[in-house]
């Protein structure tokens, strides 16, 4: 299975992680939600598969372009 590294396009604070490691995701499902500029910005999965690694946790600060999760498709 190819692994896809998911990166964030915005800097902010992780406010939700709706999928647990080992969970299945569909193309477009929210992997994490980032709070930035008083808005909640979902980060979607780019492909269907299994979330194999979550590289961030609730309240972690992330930078633009930072890897936040890995999905095996």
mmCIF file as Biopython writes it, N, C-alpha, C and O atoms, coordinates in Angstrom:
data_model
#
loop_
_atom_site.group_PDB
_atom_site.id
_atom_site.type_symbol
_atom_site.label_atom_id
_atom_site.label_alt_id
_atom_site.label_comp_id
_atom_site.label_asym_id
_atom_site.label_entity_id
_atom_site.label_seq_id
_atom_site.pdbx_PDB_ins_code
_atom_site.Cartn_x
_atom_site.Cartn_y
_atom_site.Cartn_z
_atom_site.occupancy
_atom_site.B_iso_or_equiv
_atom_site.auth_seq_id
_atom_site.auth_asym_id
_atom_site.pdbx_PDB_model_num
ATOM 1   N N  . UNK A ? 1  ? 0.832   -1.189 0.000  1.0 0.0 1  A 1 
ATOM 2   C CA . UNK A ? 1  ? 0.000   0.000  0.000  1.0 0.0 1  A 1 
ATOM 3   C C  . UNK A ? 1  ? 0.874   1.249  0.000  1.0 0.0 1  A 1 
ATOM 4   O O  . UNK A ? 1  ? 1.761   1.378  0.843  1.0 0.0 1  A 1 
ATOM 5   N N  . UNK A ? 2  ? 0.639   2.163  -0.927 1.0 0.0 2  A 1 
ATOM 6   C CA . UNK A ? 2  ? 1.393   3.415  -0.905 1.0 0.0 2  A 1 
ATOM 7   C C  . UNK A ? 2  ? 0.941   4.297  0.258  1.0 0.0 2  A 1 
ATOM 8   O O  . UNK A ? 2  ? -0.241  4.337  0.599  1.0 0.0 2  A 1 
ATOM 9   N N  . UNK A ? 3  ? 1.894   4.996  0.856  1.0 0.0 3  A 1 
ATOM 10  C CA . UNK A ? 3  ? 1.580   5.910  1.953  1.0 0.0 3  A 1 
ATOM 11  C C  . UNK A ? 3  ? 1.568   7.338  1.432  1.0 0.0 3  A 1 
ATOM 12  O O  . UNK A ? 3  ? 2.418   7.735  0.635  1.0 0.0 3  A 1 
ATOM 13  N N  . UNK A ? 4  ? 0.593   8.097  1.895  1.0 0.0 4  A 1 
ATOM 14  C CA . UNK A ? 4  ? 0.439   9.488  1.500  1.0 0.0 4  A 1 
ATOM 15  C C  . UNK A ? 4  ? 0.628   10.356 2.737  1.0 0.0 4  A 1 
ATOM 16  O O  . UNK A ? 4  ? -0.093  10.205 3.724  1.0 0.0 4  A 1 
ATOM 17  N N  . UNK A ? 5  ? 1.597   11.265 2.682  1.0 0.0 5  A 1 
ATOM 18  C CA . UNK A ? 5  ? 1.834   12.186 3.787  1.0 0.0 5  A 1 
ATOM 19  C C  . UNK A ? 5  ? 0.907   13.387 3.591  1.0 0.0 5  A 1 
ATOM 20  O O  . UNK A ? 5  ? 0.889   14.004 2.526  1.0 0.0 5  A 1 
ATOM 21  N N  . UNK A ? 6  ? 0.149   13.702 4.619  1.0 0.0 6  A 1 
ATOM 22  C CA . UNK A ? 6  ? -0.782  14.824 4.558  1.0 0.0 6  A 1 
ATOM 23  C C  . UNK A ? 6  ? -0.133  16.018 5.240  1.0 0.0 6  A 1 
ATOM 24  O O  . UNK A ? 6  ? 0.334   15.919 6.375  1.0 0.0 6  A 1 
ATOM 25  N N  . UNK A ? 7  ? -0.107  17.142 4.542  1.0 0.0 7  A 1 
ATOM 26  C CA . UNK A ? 7  ? 0.474   18.376 5.089  1.0 0.0 7  A 1 
ATOM 27  C C  . UNK A ? 7  ? -0.605  19.446 5.186  1.0 0.0 7  A 1 
ATOM 28  O O  . UNK A ? 7  ? -1.588  19.436 4.444  1.0 0.0 7  A 1 
ATOM 29  N N  . UNK A ? 8  ? -0.397  20.355 6.108  1.0 0.0 8  A 1 
ATOM 30  C CA . UNK A ? 8  ? -1.351  21.445 6.287  1.0 0.0 8  A 1 
ATOM 31  C C  . UNK A ? 8  ? -0.978  22.636 5.401  1.0 0.0 8  A 1 
ATOM 32  O O  . UNK A ? 8  ? 0.199   22.895 5.149  1.0 0.0 8  A 1 
ATOM 33  N N  . UNK A ? 9  ? -1.984  23.338 4.945  1.0 0.0 9  A 1 
ATOM 34  C CA . UNK A ? 9  ? -1.752  24.520 4.118  1.0 0.0 9  A 1 
ATOM 35  C C  . UNK A ? 9  ? -1.825  25.806 4.925  1.0 0.0 9  A 1 
ATOM 36  O O  . UNK A ? 9  ? -1.574  26.891 4.402  1.0 0.0 9  A 1 
ATOM 37  N N  . UNK A ? 10 ? -2.174  25.680 6.213  1.0 0.0 10 A 1 
ATOM 38  C CA . UNK A ? 10 ? -2.266  26.866 7.075  1.0 0.0 10 A 1 
ATOM 39  C C  . UNK A ? 10 ? -1.563  26.596 8.400  1.0 0.0 10 A 1 
ATOM 40  O O  . UNK A ? 10 ? -1.432  25.450 8.830  1.0 0.0 10 A 1 
ATOM 41  N N  . UNK A ? 11 ? -1.117  27.663 9.032  1.0 0.0 11 A 1 
ATOM 42  C CA . UNK A ? 11 ? -0.558  27.572 10.383 1.0 0.0 11 A 1 
ATOM 43  C C  . UNK A ? 11 ? -1.691  27.778 11.375 1.0 0.0 11 A 1 
ATOM 44  O O  . UNK A ? 11 ? -2.620  28.542 11.114 1.0 0.0 11 A 1 
ATOM 45  N N  . UNK A ? 12 ? -1.615  27.108 12.496 1.0 0.0 12 A 1 
ATOM 46  C CA . UNK A ? 12 ? -2.649  27.266 13.514 1.0 0.0 12 A 1 
ATOM 47  C C  . UNK A ? 12 ? -2.514  26.242 14.620 1.0 0.0 12 A 1 
ATOM 48  O O  . UNK A ? 12 ? -1.441  25.678 14.836 1.0 0.0 12 A 1 
ATOM 49  N N  . UNK A ? 13 ? -3.628  26.005 15.326 1.0 0.0 13 A 1 
ATOM 50  C CA . UNK A ? 13 ? -3.671  25.088 16.458 1.0 0.0 13 A 1 
ATOM 51  C C  . UNK A ? 13 ? -4.622  23.943 16.135 1.0 0.0 13 A 1 
ATOM 52  O O  . UNK A ? 13 ? -5.722  24.172 15.633 1.0 0.0 13 A 1 
ATOM 53  N N  . UNK A ? 14 ? -4.207  22.720 16.419 1.0 0.0 14 A 1 
ATOM 54  C CA . UNK A ? 14 ? -5.069  21.557 16.200 1.0 0.0 14 A 1 
ATOM 55  C C  . UNK A ? 14 ? -6.183  21.592 17.236 1.0 0.0 14 A 1 
ATOM 56  O O  . UNK A ? 14 ? -5.916  21.603 18.438 1.0 0.0 14 A 1 
ATOM 57  N N  . UNK A ? 15 ? -7.445  21.610 16.770 1.0 0.0 15 A 1 
ATOM 58  C CA . UNK A ? 15 ? -8.568  21.669 17.708 1.0 0.0 15 A 1 
ATOM 59  C C  . UNK A ? 15 ? -9.415  20.400 17.682 1.0 0.0 15 A 1 
ATOM 60  O O  . UNK A ? 15 ? -10.253 20.208 18.563 1.0 0.0 15 A 1 
ATOM 61  N N  . UNK A ? 16 ? -9.216  19.529 16.688 1.0 0.0 16 A 1 
ATOM 62  C CA . UNK A ? 16 ? -9.964  18.263 16.652 1.0 0.0 16 A 1 
ATOM 63  C C  . UNK A ? 16 ? -9.229  17.254 15.777 1.0 0.0 16 A 1 
ATOM 64  O O  . UNK A ? 16 ? -8.584  17.608 14.790 1.0 0.0 16 A 1 
ATOM 65  N N  . UNK A ? 17 ? -9.345  15.988 16.168 1.0 0.0 17 A 1 
ATOM 66  C CA . UNK A ? 17 ? -8.807  14.875 15.379 1.0 0.0 17 A 1 
ATOM 67  C C  . UNK A ? 17 ? -9.917  13.828 15.280 1.0 0.0 17 A 1 
ATOM 68  O O  . UNK A ? 17 ? -9.934  12.874 16.059 1.0 0.0 17 A 1 
ATOM 69  N N  . UNK A ? 18 ? -10.840 13.993 14.333 1.0 0.0 18 A 1 
ATOM 70  C CA . UNK A ? 18 ? -12.016 13.128 14.269 1.0 0.0 18 A 1 
ATOM 71  C C  . UNK A ? 18 ? -11.743 11.667 13.917 1.0 0.0 18 A 1 
ATOM 72  O O  . UNK A ? 18 ? -12.604 10.818 14.146 1.0 0.0 18 A 1 
ATOM 73  N N  . UNK A ? 19 ? -10.580 11.355 13.373 1.0 0.0 19 A 1 
ATOM 74  C CA . UNK A ? 19 ? -10.259 9.977  12.999 1.0 0.0 19 A 1 
ATOM 75  C C  . UNK A ? 19 ? -9.113  9.483  13.877 1.0 0.0 19 A 1 
ATOM 76  O O  . UNK A ? 19 ? -8.118  10.183 14.063 1.0 0.0 19 A 1 
ATOM 77  N N  . UNK A ? 20 ? -9.259  8.279  14.410 1.0 0.0 20 A 1 
ATOM 78  C CA . UNK A ? 20 ? -8.213  7.675  15.230 1.0 0.0 20 A 1 
ATOM 79  C C  . UNK A ? 20 ? -7.275  6.870  14.345 1.0 0.0 20 A 1 
ATOM 80  O O  . UNK A ? 20 ? -7.668  6.425  13.266 1.0 0.0 20 A 1 
ATOM 81  N N  . UNK A ? 21 ? -6.029  6.677  14.794 1.0 0.0 21 A 1 
ATOM 82  C CA . UNK A ? 21 ? -5.067  5.851  14.067 1.0 0.0 21 A 1 
ATOM 83  C C  . UNK A ? 21 ? -5.660  4.446  13.914 1.0 0.0 21 A 1 
ATOM 84  O O  . UNK A ? 21 ? -6.178  3.866  14.868 1.0 0.0 21 A 1 
ATOM 85  N N  . UNK A ? 22 ? -5.571  3.924  12.705 1.0 0.0 22 A 1 
ATOM 86  C CA . UNK A ? 22 ? -6.147  2.621  12.398 1.0 0.0 22 A 1 
ATOM 87  C C  . UNK A ? 22 ? -7.543  2.721  11.783 1.0 0.0 22 A 1 
ATOM 88  O O  . UNK A ? 22 ? -8.071  1.739  11.261 1.0 0.0 22 A 1 
ATOM 89  N N  . UNK A ? 23 ? -8.128  3.905  11.850 1.0 0.0 23 A 1 
ATOM 90  C CA . UNK A ? 23 ? -9.456  4.122  11.286 1.0 0.0 23 A 1 
ATOM 91  C C  . UNK A ? 23 ? -9.404  4.255  9.775  1.0 0.0 23 A 1 
ATOM 92  O O  . UNK A ? 23 ? -8.385  4.655  9.212  1.0 0.0 23 A 1 
ATOM 93  N N  . UNK A ? 24 ? -10.502 3.919  9.126  1.0 0.0 24 A 1 
ATOM 94  C CA . UNK A ? 24 ? -10.571 4.060  7.677  1.0 0.0 24 A 1 
ATOM 95  C C  . UNK A ? 24 ? -11.129 5.432  7.327  1.0 0.0 24 A 1 
ATOM 96  O O  . UNK A ? 24 ? -11.960 5.991  8.043  1.0 0.0 24 A 1 
ATOM 97  N N  . UNK A ? 25 ? -10.650 5.956  6.209  1.0 0.0 25 A 1 
ATOM 98  C CA . UNK A ? 25 ? -11.106 7.256  5.731  1.0 0.0 25 A 1 
ATOM 99  C C  . UNK A ? 25 ? -11.462 7.152  4.249  1.0 0.0 25 A 1 
ATOM 100 O O  . UNK A ? 25 ? -10.881 6.361  3.507  1.0 0.0 25 A 1 
ATOM 101 N N  . UNK A ? 26 ? -12.417 7.957  3.845  1.0 0.0 26 A 1 
ATOM 102 C CA . UNK A ? 26 ? -12.770 8.074  2.430  1.0 0.0 26 A 1 
ATOM 103 C C  . UNK A ? 26 ? -12.076 9.314  1.881  1.0 0.0 26 A 1 
ATOM 104 O O  . UNK A ? 26 ? -11.643 10.180 2.642  1.0 0.0 26 A 1 
ATOM 105 N N  . UNK A ? 27 ? -11.975 9.393  0.585  1.0 0.0 27 A 1 
ATOM 106 C CA . UNK A ? 27 ? -11.414 10.574 -0.064 1.0 0.0 27 A 1 
ATOM 107 C C  . UNK A ? 27 ? -12.231 11.792 0.370  1.0 0.0 27 A 1 
ATOM 108 O O  . UNK A ? 27 ? -13.442 11.835 0.154  1.0 0.0 27 A 1 
ATOM 109 N N  . UNK A ? 28 ? -11.577 12.779 0.979  1.0 0.0 28 A 1 
ATOM 110 C CA . UNK A ? 28 ? -12.257 13.998 1.402  1.0 0.0 28 A 1 
ATOM 111 C C  . UNK A ? 28 ? -12.670 14.023 2.868  1.0 0.0 28 A 1 
ATOM 112 O O  . UNK A ? 28 ? -13.086 15.071 3.363  1.0 0.0 28 A 1 
ATOM 113 N N  . UNK A ? 29 ? -12.567 12.886 3.586  1.0 0.0 29 A 1 
ATOM 114 C CA . UNK A ? 29 ? -12.898 12.883 5.013  1.0 0.0 29 A 1 
ATOM 115 C C  . UNK A ? 29 ? -11.932 13.774 5.784  1.0 0.0 29 A 1 
ATOM 116 O O  . UNK A ? 29 ? -10.756 13.874 5.433  1.0 0.0 29 A 1 
ATOM 117 N N  . UNK A ? 30 ? -12.430 14.421 6.836  1.0 0.0 30 A 1 
ATOM 118 C CA . UNK A ? 30 ? -11.588 15.264 7.675  1.0 0.0 30 A 1 
ATOM 119 C C  . UNK A ? 30 ? -10.643 14.401 8.501  1.0 0.0 30 A 1 
ATOM 120 O O  . UNK A ? 30 ? -11.075 13.468 9.177  1.0 0.0 30 A 1 
ATOM 121 N N  . UNK A ? 31 ? -9.355  14.717 8.442  1.0 0.0 31 A 1 
ATOM 122 C CA . UNK A ? 31 ? -8.350  14.030 9.250  1.0 0.0 31 A 1 
ATOM 123 C C  . UNK A ? 31 ? -8.127  14.807 10.546 1.0 0.0 31 A 1 
ATOM 124 O O  . UNK A ? 31 ? -8.137  14.224 11.630 1.0 0.0 31 A 1 
ATOM 125 N N  . UNK A ? 32 ? -7.928  16.111 10.438 1.0 0.0 32 A 1 
ATOM 126 C CA . UNK A ? 32 ? -7.803  17.001 11.588 1.0 0.0 32 A 1 
ATOM 127 C C  . UNK A ? 32 ? -8.517  18.308 11.273 1.0 0.0 32 A 1 
ATOM 128 O O  . UNK A ? 32 ? -8.835  18.605 10.122 1.0 0.0 32 A 1 
ATOM 129 N N  . UNK A ? 33 ? -8.760  19.079 12.331 1.0 0.0 33 A 1 
ATOM 130 C CA . UNK A ? 33 ? -9.331  20.419 12.174 1.0 0.0 33 A 1 
ATOM 131 C C  . UNK A ? 33 ? -8.362  21.395 12.838 1.0 0.0 33 A 1 
ATOM 132 O O  . UNK A ? 33 ? -7.954  21.208 13.985 1.0 0.0 33 A 1 
ATOM 133 N N  . UNK A ? 34 ? -8.004  22.440 12.093 1.0 0.0 34 A 1 
ATOM 134 C CA . UNK A ? 34 ? -7.064  23.448 12.572 1.0 0.0 34 A 1 
ATOM 135 C C  . UNK A ? 34 ? -7.806  24.752 12.833 1.0 0.0 34 A 1 
ATOM 136 O O  . UNK A ? 34 ? -8.595  25.206 12.004 1.0 0.0 34 A 1 
ATOM 137 N N  . UNK A ? 35 ? -7.547  25.345 13.987 1.0 0.0 35 A 1 
ATOM 138 C CA . UNK A ? 35 ? -8.101  26.655 14.297 1.0 0.0 35 A 1 
ATOM 139 C C  . UNK A ? 35 ? -7.068  27.701 13.893 1.0 0.0 35 A 1 
ATOM 140 O O  . UNK A ? 35 ? -5.941  27.705 14.388 1.0 0.0 35 A 1 
ATOM 141 N N  . UNK A ? 36 ? -7.472  28.585 12.990 1.0 0.0 36 A 1 
ATOM 142 C CA . UNK A ? 36 ? -6.586  29.645 12.517 1.0 0.0 36 A 1 
ATOM 143 C C  . UNK A ? 36 ? -7.431  30.887 12.232 1.0 0.0 36 A 1 
ATOM 144 O O  . UNK A ? 36 ? -8.475  30.797 11.587 1.0 0.0 36 A 1 
ATOM 145 N N  . UNK A ? 37 ? -6.989  32.010 12.699 1.0 0.0 37 A 1 
ATOM 146 C CA . UNK A ? 37 ? -7.687  33.283 12.470 1.0 0.0 37 A 1 
ATOM 147 C C  . UNK A ? 37 ? -9.152  33.205 12.899 1.0 0.0 37 A 1 
ATOM 148 O O  . UNK A ? 37 ? -10.032 33.725 12.213 1.0 0.0 37 A 1 
ATOM 149 N N  . UNK A ? 38 ? -9.410  32.555 14.035 1.0 0.0 38 A 1 
ATOM 150 C CA . UNK A ? 38 ? -10.752 32.405 14.611 1.0 0.0 38 A 1 
ATOM 151 C C  . UNK A ? 38 ? -11.690 31.593 13.709 1.0 0.0 38 A 1 
ATOM 152 O O  . UNK A ? 38 ? -12.911 31.709 13.814 1.0 0.0 38 A 1 
ATOM 153 N N  . UNK A ? 39 ? -11.118 30.779 12.832 1.0 0.0 39 A 1 
ATOM 154 C CA . UNK A ? 39 ? -11.918 29.894 11.974 1.0 0.0 39 A 1 
ATOM 155 C C  . UNK A ? 39 ? -11.430 28.464 12.187 1.0 0.0 39 A 1 
ATOM 156 O O  . UNK A ? 39 ? -10.273 28.237 12.538 1.0 0.0 39 A 1 
ATOM 157 N N  . UNK A ? 40 ? -12.329 27.503 11.969 1.0 0.0 40 A 1 
ATOM 158 C CA . UNK A ? 40 ? -11.945 26.100 12.006 1.0 0.0 40 A 1 
ATOM 159 C C  . UNK A ? 40 ? -11.797 25.610 10.574 1.0 0.0 40 A 1 
ATOM 160 O O  . UNK A ? 40 ? -12.740 25.666 9.784  1.0 0.0 40 A 1 
ATOM 161 N N  . UNK A ? 41 ? -10.604 25.130 10.249 1.0 0.0 41 A 1 
ATOM 162 C CA . UNK A ? 41 ? -10.282 24.731 8.884  1.0 0.0 41 A 1 
ATOM 163 C C  . UNK A ? 41 ? -10.023 23.220 8.859  1.0 0.0 41 A 1 
ATOM 164 O O  . UNK A ? 41 ? -9.044  22.754 9.441  1.0 0.0 41 A 1 
ATOM 165 N N  . UNK A ? 42 ? -10.885 22.460 8.196  1.0 0.0 42 A 1 
ATOM 166 C CA . UNK A ? 42 ? -10.663 21.010 8.132  1.0 0.0 42 A 1 
ATOM 167 C C  . UNK A ? 42 ? -9.550  20.667 7.136  1.0 0.0 42 A 1 
ATOM 168 O O  . UNK A ? 42 ? -9.393  21.325 6.108  1.0 0.0 42 A 1 
ATOM 169 N N  . UNK A ? 43 ? -8.783  19.624 7.465  1.0 0.0 43 A 1 
ATOM 170 C CA . UNK A ? 43 ? -7.761  19.112 6.555  1.0 0.0 43 A 1 
ATOM 171 C C  . UNK A ? 43 ? -8.264  17.756 6.073  1.0 0.0 43 A 1 
ATOM 172 O O  . UNK A ? 43 ? -8.345  16.816 6.865  1.0 0.0 43 A 1 
ATOM 173 N N  . UNK A ? 44 ? -8.607  17.636 4.782  1.0 0.0 44 A 1 
ATOM 174 C CA . UNK A ? 44 ? -9.197  16.399 4.269  1.0 0.0 44 A 1 
ATOM 175 C C  . UNK A ? 44 ? -8.150  15.372 3.853  1.0 0.0 44 A 1 
ATOM 176 O O  . UNK A ? 44 ? -7.000  15.705 3.567  1.0 0.0 44 A 1 
ATOM 177 N N  . UNK A ? 45 ? -8.579  14.129 3.828  1.0 0.0 45 A 1 
ATOM 178 C CA . UNK A ? 45 ? -7.733  13.055 3.300  1.0 0.0 45 A 1 
ATOM 179 C C  . UNK A ? 45 ? -7.743  13.158 1.776  1.0 0.0 45 A 1 
ATOM 180 O O  . UNK A ? 45 ? -8.808  13.332 1.184  1.0 0.0 45 A 1 
ATOM 181 N N  . UNK A ? 46 ? -6.587  13.055 1.132  1.0 0.0 46 A 1 
ATOM 182 C CA . UNK A ? 46 ? -6.537  13.142 -0.324 1.0 0.0 46 A 1 
ATOM 183 C C  . UNK A ? 46 ? -6.912  11.834 -1.023 1.0 0.0 46 A 1 
ATOM 184 O O  . UNK A ? 46 ? -7.028  11.794 -2.248 1.0 0.0 46 A 1 
ATOM 185 N N  . UNK A ? 47 ? -7.102  10.763 -0.240 1.0 0.0 47 A 1 
ATOM 186 C CA . UNK A ? 47 ? -7.443  9.460  -0.831 1.0 0.0 47 A 1 
ATOM 187 C C  . UNK A ? 47 ? -8.106  8.588  0.225  1.0 0.0 47 A 1 
ATOM 188 O O  . UNK A ? 47 ? -7.983  8.841  1.423  1.0 0.0 47 A 1 
ATOM 189 N N  . UNK A ? 48 ? -8.803  7.569  -0.229 1.0 0.0 48 A 1 
ATOM 190 C CA . UNK A ? 48 ? -9.395  6.593  0.680  1.0 0.0 48 A 1 
ATOM 191 C C  . UNK A ? 48 ? -8.295  5.668  1.186  1.0 0.0 48 A 1 
ATOM 192 O O  . UNK A ? 48 ? -7.328  5.394  0.476  1.0 0.0 48 A 1 
ATOM 193 N N  . UNK A ? 49 ? -8.450  5.190  2.415  1.0 0.0 49 A 1 
ATOM 194 C CA . UNK A ? 49 ? -7.469  4.269  2.965  1.0 0.0 49 A 1 
ATOM 195 C C  . UNK A ? 49 ? -7.576  4.170  4.470  1.0 0.0 49 A 1 
ATOM 196 O O  . UNK A ? 49 ? -8.655  4.334  5.040  1.0 0.0 49 A 1 
ATOM 197 N N  . UNK A ? 50 ? -6.446  3.898  5.115  1.0 0.0 50 A 1 
ATOM 198 C CA . UNK A ? 50 ? -6.366  3.750  6.564  1.0 0.0 50 A 1 
ATOM 199 C C  . UNK A ? 50 ? -5.411  4.787  7.126  1.0 0.0 50 A 1 
ATOM 200 O O  . UNK A ? 50 ? -4.317  4.982  6.597  1.0 0.0 50 A 1 
ATOM 201 N N  . UNK A ? 51 ? -5.822  5.455  8.200  1.0 0.0 51 A 1 
ATOM 202 C CA . UNK A ? 51 ? -4.946  6.411  8.872  1.0 0.0 51 A 1 
ATOM 203 C C  . UNK A ? 51 ? -3.910  5.608  9.650  1.0 0.0 51 A 1 
ATOM 204 O O  . UNK A ? 51 ? -4.240  4.982  10.658 1.0 0.0 51 A 1 
ATOM 205 N N  . UNK A ? 52 ? -2.665  5.621  9.193  1.0 0.0 52 A 1 
ATOM 206 C CA . UNK A ? 52 ? -1.621  4.818  9.834  1.0 0.0 52 A 1 
ATOM 207 C C  . UNK A ? 52 ? -0.834  5.590  10.876 1.0 0.0 52 A 1 
ATOM 208 O O  . UNK A ? 52 ? -0.239  4.986  11.768 1.0 0.0 52 A 1 
ATOM 209 N N  . UNK A ? 53 ? -0.819  6.919  10.783 1.0 0.0 53 A 1 
ATOM 210 C CA . UNK A ? 53 ? -0.069  7.712  11.743 1.0 0.0 53 A 1 
ATOM 211 C C  . UNK A ? 53 ? -0.667  9.108  11.842 1.0 0.0 53 A 1 
ATOM 212 O O  . UNK A ? 53 ? -0.973  9.745  10.835 1.0 0.0 53 A 1 
ATOM 213 N N  . UNK A ? 54 ? -0.826  9.567  13.080 1.0 0.0 54 A 1 
ATOM 214 C CA . UNK A ? 54 ? -1.271  10.930 13.341 1.0 0.0 54 A 1 
ATOM 215 C C  . UNK A ? 54 ? -0.102  11.627 14.018 1.0 0.0 54 A 1 
ATOM 216 O O  . UNK A ? 54 ? 0.263   11.271 15.138 1.0 0.0 54 A 1 
ATOM 217 N N  . UNK A ? 55 ? 0.485   12.606 13.362 1.0 0.0 55 A 1 
ATOM 218 C CA . UNK A ? 55 ? 1.724   13.233 13.814 1.0 0.0 55 A 1 
ATOM 219 C C  . UNK A ? 55 ? 1.513   14.438 14.721 1.0 0.0 55 A 1 
ATOM 220 O O  . UNK A ? 55 ? 2.478   15.064 15.160 1.0 0.0 55 A 1 
ATOM 221 N N  . UNK A ? 56 ? 0.254   14.765 15.002 1.0 0.0 56 A 1 
ATOM 222 C CA . UNK A ? 56 ? -0.088  15.907 15.850 1.0 0.0 56 A 1 
ATOM 223 C C  . UNK A ? 56 ? -1.170  15.495 16.833 1.0 0.0 56 A 1 
ATOM 224 O O  . UNK A ? 56 ? -1.827  14.467 16.666 1.0 0.0 56 A 1 
ATOM 225 N N  . UNK A ? 57 ? -1.343  16.318 17.861 1.0 0.0 57 A 1 
ATOM 226 C CA . UNK A ? 57 ? -2.394  16.084 18.848 1.0 0.0 57 A 1 
ATOM 227 C C  . UNK A ? 57 ? -3.166  17.360 19.110 1.0 0.0 57 A 1 
ATOM 228 O O  . UNK A ? 57 ? -2.807  18.430 18.617 1.0 0.0 57 A 1 
ATOM 229 N N  . UNK A ? 58 ? -4.225  17.240 19.885 1.0 0.0 58 A 1 
ATOM 230 C CA . UNK A ? 58 ? -5.043  18.393 20.243 1.0 0.0 58 A 1 
ATOM 231 C C  . UNK A ? 58 ? -4.162  19.460 20.910 1.0 0.0 58 A 1 
ATOM 232 O O  . UNK A ? 58 ? -3.317  19.144 21.748 1.0 0.0 58 A 1 
ATOM 233 N N  . UNK A ? 59 ? -4.368  20.700 20.533 1.0 0.0 59 A 1 
ATOM 234 C CA . UNK A ? 59 ? -3.665  21.889 21.043 1.0 0.0 59 A 1 
ATOM 235 C C  . UNK A ? 59 ? -2.240  22.049 20.517 1.0 0.0 59 A 1 
ATOM 236 O O  . UNK A ? 59 ? -1.565  23.010 20.886 1.0 0.0 59 A 1 
ATOM 237 N N  . UNK A ? 60 ? -1.762  21.134 19.664 1.0 0.0 60 A 1 
ATOM 238 C CA . UNK A ? 60 ? -0.443  21.321 19.046 1.0 0.0 60 A 1 
ATOM 239 C C  . UNK A ? 60 ? -0.506  22.488 18.064 1.0 0.0 60 A 1 
ATOM 240 O O  . UNK A ? 60 ? -1.509  22.676 17.377 1.0 0.0 60 A 1 
ATOM 241 N N  . UNK A ? 61 ? 0.558   23.259 18.004 1.0 0.0 61 A 1 
ATOM 242 C CA . UNK A ? 61 ? 0.677   24.326 17.011 1.0 0.0 61 A 1 
ATOM 243 C C  . UNK A ? 61 ? 1.373   23.751 15.783 1.0 0.0 61 A 1 
ATOM 244 O O  . UNK A ? 61 ? 2.370   23.039 15.901 1.0 0.0 61 A 1 
ATOM 245 N N  . UNK A ? 62 ? 0.843   24.063 14.606 1.0 0.0 62 A 1 
ATOM 246 C CA . UNK A ? 62 ? 1.424   23.566 13.361 1.0 0.0 62 A 1 
ATOM 247 C C  . UNK A ? 62 ? 1.769   24.732 12.447 1.0 0.0 62 A 1 
ATOM 248 O O  . UNK A ? 62 ? 1.150   25.795 12.497 1.0 0.0 62 A 1 
ATOM 249 N N  . UNK A ? 63 ? 2.776   24.501 11.612 1.0 0.0 63 A 1 
ATOM 250 C CA . UNK A ? 63 ? 3.213   25.506 10.646 1.0 0.0 63 A 1 
ATOM 251 C C  . UNK A ? 63 ? 2.700   25.126 9.259  1.0 0.0 63 A 1 
ATOM 252 O O  . UNK A ? 63 ? 2.416   23.959 8.990  1.0 0.0 63 A 1 
ATOM 253 N N  . UNK A ? 64 ? 2.587   26.101 8.403  1.0 0.0 64 A 1 
ATOM 254 C CA . UNK A ? 64 ? 2.196   25.854 7.018  1.0 0.0 64 A 1 
ATOM 255 C C  . UNK A ? 64 ? 3.183   24.874 6.388  1.0 0.0 64 A 1 
ATOM 256 O O  . UNK A ? 64 ? 4.395   25.057 6.493  1.0 0.0 64 A 1 
ATOM 257 N N  . UNK A ? 65 ? 2.665   23.837 5.735  1.0 0.0 65 A 1 
ATOM 258 C CA . UNK A ? 65 ? 3.500   22.840 5.076  1.0 0.0 65 A 1 
ATOM 259 C C  . UNK A ? 65 ? 3.975   21.711 5.985  1.0 0.0 65 A 1 
ATOM 260 O O  . UNK A ? 65 ? 4.708   20.829 5.537  1.0 0.0 65 A 1 
ATOM 261 N N  . UNK A ? 66 ? 3.573   21.721 7.247  1.0 0.0 66 A 1 
ATOM 262 C CA . UNK A ? 66 ? 3.989   20.680 8.195  1.0 0.0 66 A 1 
ATOM 263 C C  . UNK A ? 66 ? 3.204   19.391 7.952  1.0 0.0 66 A 1 
ATOM 264 O O  . UNK A ? 66 ? 1.999   19.429 7.705  1.0 0.0 66 A 1 
ATOM 265 N N  . UNK A ? 67 ? 3.889   18.258 8.022  1.0 0.0 67 A 1 
ATOM 266 C CA . UNK A ? 67 ? 3.231   16.949 7.920  1.0 0.0 67 A 1 
ATOM 267 C C  . UNK A ? 67 ? 2.414   16.713 9.184  1.0 0.0 67 A 1 
ATOM 268 O O  . UNK A ? 67 ? 2.906   16.915 10.294 1.0 0.0 67 A 1 
ATOM 269 N N  . UNK A ? 68 ? 1.160   16.284 9.012  1.0 0.0 68 A 1 
ATOM 270 C CA . UNK A ? 68 ? 0.302   16.081 10.181 1.0 0.0 68 A 1 
ATOM 271 C C  . UNK A ? 68 ? -0.229  14.657 10.299 1.0 0.0 68 A 1 
ATOM 272 O O  . UNK A ? 68 ? -0.649  14.240 11.379 1.0 0.0 68 A 1 
ATOM 273 N N  . UNK A ? 69 ? -0.214  13.905 9.194  1.0 0.0 69 A 1 
ATOM 274 C CA . UNK A ? 69 ? -0.748  12.530 9.232  1.0 0.0 69 A 1 
ATOM 275 C C  . UNK A ? 69 ? -0.251  11.745 8.035  1.0 0.0 69 A 1 
ATOM 276 O O  . UNK A ? 69 ? 0.238   12.307 7.055  1.0 0.0 69 A 1 
ATOM 277 N N  . UNK A ? 70 ? -0.389  10.417 8.138  1.0 0.0 70 A 1 
ATOM 278 C CA . UNK A ? 70 ? -0.044  9.534  7.031  1.0 0.0 70 A 1 
ATOM 279 C C  . UNK A ? 70 ? -1.217  8.576  6.807  1.0 0.0 70 A 1 
ATOM 280 O O  . UNK A ? 70 ? -1.725  7.955  7.740  1.0 0.0 70 A 1 
ATOM 281 N N  . UNK A ? 71 ? -1.629  8.478  5.539  1.0 0.0 71 A 1 
ATOM 282 C CA . UNK A ? 71 ? -2.726  7.582  5.142  1.0 0.0 71 A 1 
ATOM 283 C C  . UNK A ? 71 ? -2.154  6.553  4.164  1.0 0.0 71 A 1 
ATOM 284 O O  . UNK A ? 71 ? -1.460  6.909  3.211  1.0 0.0 71 A 1 
ATOM 285 N N  . UNK A ? 72 ? -2.449  5.285  4.406  1.0 0.0 72 A 1 
ATOM 286 C CA . UNK A ? 72 ? -2.082  4.231  3.472  1.0 0.0 72 A 1 
ATOM 287 C C  . UNK A ? 72 ? -3.299  3.958  2.602  1.0 0.0 72 A 1 
ATOM 288 O O  . UNK A ? 72 ? -4.381  3.652  3.104  1.0 0.0 72 A 1 
ATOM 289 N N  . UNK A ? 73 ? -3.110  4.072  1.295  1.0 0.0 73 A 1 
ATOM 290 C CA . UNK A ? 73 ? -4.255  3.886  0.376  1.0 0.0 73 A 1 
ATOM 291 C C  . UNK A ? 73 ? -4.188  2.538  -0.309 1.0 0.0 73 A 1 
ATOM 292 O O  . UNK A ? 73 ? -5.061  2.209  -1.111 1.0 0.0 73 A 1 
#
